[in-house]
Amino acid sequence: MSNPTLKSVLRNEISLFYDFMKLSVVDHRSYRTTLFDLDSFLYNENIIEKGFDADLITRWLDTLTTSKLQTKKGKIGHLRKFSQYLSTLGIETTLPELPKVVNNFEPYVFTTEEMSQIFEVADDLAALRPNSIISAEFPVLLRMLYGCGMRLGEATSLKWSDVDLTKGILTIKVAKNKKQRLVPMSEELTRILKLYRAAPIFAATEDGYVFKKSNGQPRTSGAYWNVFDSILCELGIKNAQTAKSGSRGPCIHSLRHTFVMNAFLKLEQDNWHFQEAVPFLSTYIGHERLTETDKYLKARHELYTDSHTTISDYISDVFPEVL
């Protein structure tokens, strides 16, 4: 049955294909956005023959508000599956080729001095705002992100039933890529969490969230993001205008980058080989591919010259010398 919001010549095919995606793909909402945008474009262009070609899809991509090549490649990926579905129905389609995405991402890693200043300001929040629960809990959240390399969303989704204070282990149930994992904590962080749970102000319950609003519901990630940005702006690590614009740069997610680099340096000091350390770190922080972890190690070369030399030496024989 056709979706009443779809209007193009492919409305029935789009509707049936999306119904299938809802049953088989976790991130089916991204397919919905792509397919419904395509439907509007086909309708507005008065396309009356079923199917599409590369030129038509290129024109559609040019109408999108985003200029990011990675986003467009994602939409082409959605259409590739839709195209395969249409071919089973005898409908011909072709898709454009997009150039390879060059990843220029450089993670920001906080220095030891910067982290010391960040902790100092965060610890002062409770004294400055005695009636604010978020100010009281933020120093604990900050130490958890810095000490475990967790994603912010993973931390805000934690319930006390996911926290083993006897063994010092967190169970991450709500994670990217739908993969659960166990995260061991240091003895000091475990001690801090025990004190945090015992504090009457937080009213901890077994099935309650570790970080929560007064009504017991989890706080949005944006609230913590804003607190951290205000600290960075106060310290001059981040420009206030940059923070307002939503630009990444140094941000709360950079704590994860910092954890990875510091953990790598510690493993390096403990004489771990590079090819052993990276897979270990990748598993600990919940990366699906080693290339994701590798991106985190491309940070602030001037601070980690020795580590980059180690990486360069390790890969030096990969490519033959050109004479």
GUFINU-280040 format. One line per 2 residues: number of its first residue (from 1); their letters; for each residue x, y, z of N, C-alpha, C. Coordinates in steps of 0.05 Angstrom, whole numbers. Layout:
NUM = a = X,Y,Z,X,Y,Z,X,Y,Z ~ ...
//
This chain:
1 = ms = 17,-24,0,0,0,0,18,25,0 ~ 12,44,-17,29,67,-20,26,86,4
3 = np = 48,98,12,48,118,33,35,144,22 ~ 15,155,36,1,178,25,19,203,22
5 = tl = 42,204,36,59,227,34,77,226,9 ~ 78,202,-3,95,199,-27,78,205,-52
7 = ks = 90,219,-72,75,229,-94,87,221,-121 ~ 112,213,-122,125,209,-148,116,183,-162
9 = vl = 126,179,-186,119,156,-202,130,130,-189 ~ 149,133,-171,160,110,-156,150,107,-128
11 = rn = 127,120,-122,117,121,-95,111,93,-84 ~ 100,75,-100,94,48,-90,119,32,-85
13 = ei = 138,35,-103,163,20,-100,179,30,-75 ~ 179,57,-72,193,68,-48,180,59,-22
15 = sl = 154,59,-22,139,51,2,145,22,10 ~ 144,4,-10,148,-24,-4,177,-29,4
17 = fy = 196,-15,-10,224,-19,-4,230,-9,24 ~ 219,14,32,224,24,59,212,6,81
19 = df = 189,-5,75,177,-24,94,196,-48,99 ~ 209,-56,78,229,-78,81,253,-69,97
21 = mk = 262,-44,92,285,-33,107,279,-31,137 ~ 255,-24,143,247,-22,172,250,-48,186
23 = ls = 246,-70,172,248,-97,184,276,-108,185 ~ 294,-97,167,320,-110,164,344,-92,171
25 = vv = 339,-66,174,362,-47,179,356,-31,204 ~ 376,-30,221,373,-16,247,370,14,241
27 = dh = 387,25,225,387,54,219,368,60,195 ~ 344,50,197,326,53,173,316,81,170
29 = rs = 318,98,190,308,126,187,325,142,167 ~ 350,135,165,367,149,146,358,142,117
31 = yr = 349,117,113,338,109,88,312,125,82 ~ 296,129,102,271,144,98,276,172,88
33 = tt = 296,185,101,303,212,92,311,213,63 ~ 329,195,56,339,194,28,316,188,8
35 = lf = 300,168,14,279,160,-5,257,180,-7 ~ 250,193,15,228,212,14,238,238,0
37 = dl = 263,245,4,274,268,-10,275,263,-41 ~ 283,239,-48,284,231,-76,255,232,-88
39 = ds = 236,222,-73,208,222,-82,199,251,-89 ~ 205,270,-71,197,298,-75,210,309,-100
41 = fl = 236,302,-104,250,312,-127,238,301,-153 ~ 233,275,-154,221,263,-178,194,275,-184
43 = yn = 178,280,-163,152,292,-166,154,320,-177 ~ 172,336,-165,175,364,-174,187,367,-202
45 = en = 202,346,-210,213,347,-237,194,335,-258 ~ 171,327,-249,150,315,-267,160,291,-282
47 = ii = 176,274,-268,185,249,-280,162,229,-281 ~ 156,219,-306,133,202,-309,140,173,-315
49 = ek = 166,168,-322,174,141,-327,189,130,-303 ~ 183,105,-296,195,92,-272,224,87,-278
51 = gf = 241,95,-258,269,91,-261,284,118,-258 ~ 310,117,-258,326,141,-257,354,135,-268
53 = da = 367,156,-278,394,152,-288,414,170,-273 ~ 440,166,-279,461,180,-264,458,210,-265
55 = dl = 451,221,-289,448,250,-292,426,261,-274 ~ 404,247,-273,381,255,-256,389,255,-226
57 = it = 403,234,-218,411,233,-190,431,254,-183 ~ 449,260,-202,469,281,-198,455,308,-194
59 = rw = 435,313,-209,419,338,-206,405,339,-179 ~ 395,316,-170,382,315,-144,402,320,-122
61 = ld = 426,308,-123,447,313,-103,454,342,-102 ~ 454,356,-125,462,384,-125,441,402,-112
63 = tl = 416,391,-109,395,407,-95,397,405,-65 ~ 412,386,-55,413,382,-26,427,405,-12
65 = tt = 418,410,12,430,433,27,458,427,37 ~ 464,402,41,491,395,49,511,395,26
67 = sk = 535,403,32,557,403,12,577,381,19 ~ 572,366,40,591,346,49,590,321,30
69 = lq = 613,314,20,615,292,1,608,266,16 ~ 616,264,41,610,239,56,580,234,59
71 = tk = 565,256,63,536,253,65,524,244,38 ~ 533,256,17,523,248,-10,530,219,-16
73 = kg = 554,210,-8,561,183,-13,543,164,3 ~ 535,172,27,516,156,42,490,153,28
75 = ki = 480,175,16,454,174,2,456,156,-23 ~ 479,158,-36,484,140,-59,483,111,-51
77 = gh = 494,106,-27,494,78,-16,465,69,-12 ~ 448,86,-2,420,79,2,407,74,-25
79 = lr = 412,91,-45,400,88,-71,411,63,-86 ~ 435,55,-79,446,31,-92,430,7,-85
81 = kf = 422,5,-59,405,-17,-51,377,-15,-63 ~ 367,10,-64,340,14,-76,341,7,-106
83 = sq = 364,14,-119,367,8,-147,367,-23,-152 ~ 380,-37,-134,380,-67,-136,352,-78,-133
85 = yl = 337,-66,-116,309,-74,-112,293,-69,-138 ~ 297,-45,-149,282,-38,-174,289,-57,-197
87 = st = 314,-65,-198,323,-83,-220,309,-110,-219 ~ 302,-119,-195,287,-144,-192,258,-141,-203
89 = lg = 249,-116,-205,223,-110,-216,224,-104,-245 ~ 248,-104,-257,251,-98,-285,253,-69,-291
91 = ie = 259,-52,-271,261,-23,-275,290,-16,-277 ~ 298,-3,-298,326,4,-303,334,30,-288
93 = tt = 359,29,-276,369,52,-262,400,53,-266 ~ 411,77,-264,440,80,-263,446,101,-242
95 = lp = 470,99,-230,478,118,-209,505,131,-215 ~ 508,156,-206,534,169,-211,556,159,-193
97 = el = 580,162,-202,603,156,-185,613,181,-171 ~ 617,179,-145,627,202,-130,656,199,-124
99 = pk = 672,221,-124,700,218,-118,705,207,-90 ~ 728,195,-86,735,184,-60,737,206,-39
101 = vv = 725,201,-16,726,221,6,754,221,18 ~ 766,244,20,792,247,33,787,255,62
103 = nn = 796,239,81,791,244,109,813,263,120 ~ 805,288,125,823,307,137,819,311,167
105 = fe = 804,293,179,798,296,207,823,294,225 ~ 826,314,242,848,314,261,837,317,289
107 = py = 838,296,305,826,298,332,842,317,350 ~ 828,330,368,841,348,387,847,332,412
109 = vf = 871,333,421,880,319,446,888,340,466 ~ 875,340,490,882,359,511,909,352,523
111 = tt = 924,373,529,950,369,542,945,363,572 ~ 965,354,586,963,349,615,956,375,630
113 = ee = 968,397,621,962,423,634,933,431,629 ~ 924,428,604,896,435,598,876,418,615
115 = ms = 882,392,618,864,375,633,864,383,663 ~ 887,391,673,889,399,701,871,424,705
117 = qi = 872,443,686,856,467,688,826,461,685 ~ 819,442,667,791,434,663,780,422,688
119 = fe = 795,404,701,786,391,725,782,412,748 ~ 800,431,749,798,451,770,773,468,767
121 = va = 767,477,743,743,493,738,717,476,743 ~ 717,451,734,694,433,737,689,428,767
123 = dd = 710,424,782,707,419,811,696,443,826 ~ 700,467,815,690,491,827,661,496,821
125 = la = 650,482,801,622,487,793,602,483,816 ~ 606,461,831,587,455,853,587,477,874
127 = al = 610,489,880,612,510,900,598,536,889 ~ 602,541,863,590,565,851,560,562,847
129 = rp = 551,537,843,522,532,838,512,510,857 ~ 509,516,882,503,496,902,476,482,898
131 = ns = 458,494,884,431,482,879,429,468,852 ~ 451,466,838,450,454,811,461,426,812
133 = ii = 443,406,805,451,378,805,471,373,783 ~ 467,386,759,486,381,737,514,391,744
135 = sa = 516,412,760,542,422,768,556,403,787 ~ 539,390,804,550,371,823,559,345,810
137 = ef = 544,336,790,551,310,777,571,313,755 ~ 575,337,744,592,340,721,621,331,726
139 = pv = 633,338,749,661,329,754,664,299,753 ~ 643,284,762,644,255,761,642,245,732
141 = ll = 623,257,717,620,250,688,646,256,673 ~ 658,278,679,683,286,666,705,266,671
143 = rm = 707,256,696,728,236,702,722,209,689 ~ 697,203,686,689,178,673,696,179,643
145 = ly = 691,201,630,697,204,601,727,204,597 ~ 741,218,614,770,220,612,784,194,619
147 = gc = 774,180,639,787,156,649,779,130,635 ~ 757,131,619,748,106,606,746,109,575
149 = gm = 748,133,565,746,137,536,719,132,525 ~ 698,134,542,671,129,533,660,151,516
151 = rl = 641,145,499,626,165,485,606,178,505 ~ 600,203,502,582,217,520,555,203,522
153 = ge = 544,194,499,518,181,499,518,154,514 ~ 541,141,514,544,116,529,543,121,559
155 = at = 555,143,567,555,151,596,528,159,605 ~ 514,175,589,487,185,597,466,163,597
157 = sl = 472,141,583,453,118,582,458,98,604 ~ 479,102,620,486,83,641,465,83,663
159 = kw = 458,59,672,442,56,696,459,43,718 ~ 451,46,743,467,35,765,468,4,763
161 = sd = 448,-8,750,449,-37,746,471,-45,726 ~ 482,-25,711,504,-30,692,531,-26,705
163 = vd = 531,-18,731,556,-11,744,562,-31,766 ~ 585,-45,763,594,-64,784,616,-50,800
165 = lt = 608,-39,824,627,-24,840,645,-43,856 ~ 639,-69,856,657,-88,870,680,-95,852
167 = kg = 675,-100,826,696,-107,808,707,-83,793 ~ 692,-61,794,701,-37,780,697,-39,750
169 = il = 674,-49,741,669,-53,713,642,-41,704 ~ 642,-27,682,618,-16,670,609,-33,647
171 = ti = 583,-38,645,572,-52,622,558,-32,604 ~ 570,-28,580,558,-10,561,538,-25,544
173 = kv = 512,-19,548,491,-32,534,481,-16,510 ~ 482,11,513,473,28,491,498,41,478
175 = ak = 507,28,457,532,37,444,528,40,414 ~ 547,54,402,547,57,372,551,30,360
177 = nk = 538,26,337,539,0,322,525,-22,337 ~ 510,-15,359,494,-35,374,511,-57,386
179 = kq = 535,-50,393,553,-70,405,557,-64,435 ~ 551,-84,452,555,-81,480,584,-88,486
181 = rl = 594,-77,508,621,-84,517,625,-78,546 ~ 646,-89,558,653,-85,586,676,-65,587
183 = vp = 674,-46,606,695,-26,608,706,-26,637 ~ 730,-36,641,742,-36,668,749,-7,676
185 = ms = 746,0,702,753,26,712,778,24,730 ~ 791,46,733,813,47,752,803,46,781
187 = ee = 820,39,800,811,38,828,802,65,837 ~ 815,87,829,808,114,837,781,122,827
189 = lt = 775,116,801,749,123,790,727,106,803 ~ 733,81,809,713,64,823,707,76,850
191 = ri = 728,86,864,724,98,891,706,123,889 ~ 712,139,868,696,164,864,667,157,859
193 = lk = 662,137,843,634,129,837,620,119,861 ~ 634,105,879,622,96,904,613,119,921
195 = ly = 630,140,923,623,164,938,599,178,925 ~ 600,179,899,579,193,884,552,179,888
197 = ra = 552,152,887,527,138,891,516,142,919 ~ 533,144,939,524,146,967,514,174,974
199 = ap = 519,194,957,511,222,963,481,224,961 ~ 467,234,982,438,236,982,427,253,959
201 = if = 442,273,950,432,292,930,425,278,904 ~ 438,255,899,434,242,873,413,220,874
203 = aa = 404,213,898,382,194,902,385,169,883 ~ 407,156,885,413,133,867,395,109,874
205 = te = 385,96,853,369,72,855,380,51,835 ~ 376,26,841,388,4,825,380,6,795
207 = dg = 355,13,790,346,15,762,346,43,751 ~ 358,62,767,358,90,758,383,96,742
209 = yv = 382,119,728,405,128,713,427,139,731 ~ 452,135,723,474,146,738,474,176,737
211 = fk = 470,187,714,468,216,710,440,223,701 ~ 426,239,717,397,243,711,388,270,720
213 = ks = 364,278,710,351,302,718,335,297,744 ~ 324,317,755,309,314,780,285,295,778
215 = ng = 275,292,753,251,275,749,260,246,743 ~ 286,240,745,296,213,742,303,205,713
217 = qp = 296,223,694,302,217,666,331,225,659 ~ 343,212,639,370,219,632,371,248,620
219 = rt = 393,261,626,396,288,616,406,286,586 ~ 399,305,570,408,304,542,438,310,540
221 = sg = 450,299,520,479,303,516,486,332,513 ~ 467,347,500,472,375,495,477,391,520
223 = ay = 464,384,542,467,398,567,496,396,577 ~ 507,372,576,535,369,584,554,381,565
225 = wn = 547,380,539,564,392,518,567,422,524 ~ 544,435,531,545,464,536,561,470,561
227 = vf = 559,454,582,575,459,606,605,457,600 ~ 612,437,585,640,433,578,651,455,560
229 = ds = 634,464,541,642,486,523,647,511,539 ~ 629,516,560,632,540,576,659,539,592
231 = il = 667,516,600,693,513,614,716,519,595 ~ 714,508,571,735,513,551,737,542,544
233 = ce = 714,555,542,714,584,535,726,600,558 ~ 720,592,583,730,606,606,761,604,607
235 = lg = 771,581,599,800,577,600,814,587,575 ~ 799,595,555,811,605,530,820,583,512
237 = ik = 812,558,517,819,536,500,801,536,475 ~ 777,547,478,759,548,456,747,576,454
239 = na = 744,587,430,732,613,427,702,612,430 ~ 690,631,444,662,631,450,645,631,424
241 = qt = 654,646,404,640,648,379,640,621,364 ~ 664,607,366,666,581,354,647,561,367
243 = ak = 646,562,394,628,545,409,599,549,401 ~ 592,575,397,564,582,390,557,572,363
245 = sg = 577,571,345,572,563,317,568,532,314 ~ 575,517,336,572,488,335,596,474,322
247 = sr = 617,489,317,641,478,305,654,459,325 ~ 666,436,316,678,417,334,702,428,348
249 = gp = 726,425,336,750,434,350,752,419,376 ~ 764,432,396,765,420,423,736,420,435
251 = ci = 727,397,444,700,394,454,700,370,473 ~ 676,364,483,674,342,503,682,315,491
253 = hs = 677,311,465,685,286,452,715,284,450 ~ 729,306,453,759,305,452,770,291,476
255 = lr = 754,287,497,763,272,520,768,243,511 ~ 752,233,493,756,206,482,782,204,466
257 = ht = 787,225,450,812,226,435,836,226,454 ~ 833,242,475,855,244,495,860,218,509
259 = fv = 838,204,515,841,178,528,857,158,510 ~ 849,157,485,862,139,466,892,145,464
261 = mn = 899,170,461,927,177,458,943,171,484 ~ 931,178,507,945,173,532,948,143,537
263 = af = 927,128,530,928,99,534,949,86,516 ~ 951,97,491,971,86,473,999,92,484
265 = lk = 1003,116,494,1029,123,505,1036,105,529 ~ 1016,99,546,1021,82,569,1028,53,559
267 = le = 1014,43,540,1020,16,529,1048,16,517 ~ 1055,39,504,1081,41,491,1103,40,513
269 = qd = 1098,54,535,1118,54,557,1120,26,569 ~ 1098,11,568,1099,-17,579,1109,-37,559
271 = nw = 1121,-26,537,1134,-43,517,1115,-60,501 ~ 1090,-50,497,1071,-63,478,1080,-56,450
273 = hf = 1078,-75,432,1083,-70,404,1059,-55,392 ~ 1065,-38,372,1044,-22,360,1021,-40,350
275 = qe = 1028,-62,336,1008,-79,324,991,-94,346 ~ 1000,-94,370,985,-105,392,968,-84,407
277 = av = 980,-61,410,966,-39,425,941,-29,411 ~ 943,-24,385,920,-12,371,895,-30,371
279 = pf = 897,-57,365,873,-74,367,862,-75,395 ~ 880,-75,415,871,-75,443,855,-50,450
281 = ls = 865,-26,442,851,-1,447,825,0,431 ~ 826,-10,407,802,-9,390,779,-25,402
283 = ty = 785,-48,414,765,-64,427,755,-51,452 ~ 773,-39,468,766,-27,493,746,-4,489
285 = ig = 751,13,469,734,37,466,710,31,447 ~ 708,7,437,684,0,421,684,8,393
287 = he = 708,10,380,710,16,352,704,-9,336 ~ 690,-6,313,684,-28,296,707,-36,278
289 = rl = 723,-16,271,746,-21,253,771,-7,264 ~ 794,-19,258,819,-8,268,825,20,256
291 = te = 814,25,232,819,51,219,806,73,236 ~ 785,68,251,773,88,268,792,96,290
293 = td = 805,76,302,825,82,323,849,96,312 ~ 857,88,288,880,101,275,876,131,272
295 = ky = 852,139,266,846,168,263,851,183,289 ~ 846,170,311,850,183,337,879,187,344
297 = lk = 897,171,331,925,173,336,939,193,319 ~ 924,207,301,936,227,284,932,255,297
299 = ar = 941,257,322,935,281,337,960,296,346 ~ 960,322,343,980,340,354,1008,328,353
301 = he = 1018,326,329,1043,312,324,1066,324,341 ~ 1065,350,347,1087,362,361,1089,353,390
303 = ly = 1066,342,400,1066,333,428,1075,304,431 ~ 1072,289,409,1077,260,411,1096,251,389
305 = td = 1119,265,387,1138,259,366,1148,231,368 ~ 1154,221,392,1165,194,395,1145,173,385
307 = sh = 1119,177,392,1098,158,384,1096,158,353 ~ 1096,181,341,1094,182,312,1118,170,298
309 = tt = 1141,172,311,1165,159,300,1162,129,301 ~ 1150,119,323,1145,90,326,1126,81,304
311 = is = 1105,96,299,1086,88,278,1099,89,251 ~ 1115,110,245,1128,112,219,1147,89,215
313 = dy = 1163,82,236,1182,60,234,1168,33,228 ~ 1144,30,240,1129,5,237,1119,1,208
315 = is = 1112,24,195,1100,21,168,1120,27,146 ~ 1146,32,154,1165,41,134,1171,21,112
317 = dv = 1167,-5,117,1173,-25,97,1148,-34,82 ~ 1126,-20,86,1101,-28,73,1103,-23,43
319 = fp = 1115,0,35,1117,8,8,1146,6,-2 ~ 1150,-4,-26,1178,-6,-36,1189,21,-42
321 = ev = 1215,23,-40,1228,49,-46,1229,53,-76 ~ 1222,77,-84,1222,84,-112,1249,97,-120
323 = l = 1262,85,-139,1289,96,-147,1286,115,-171
//
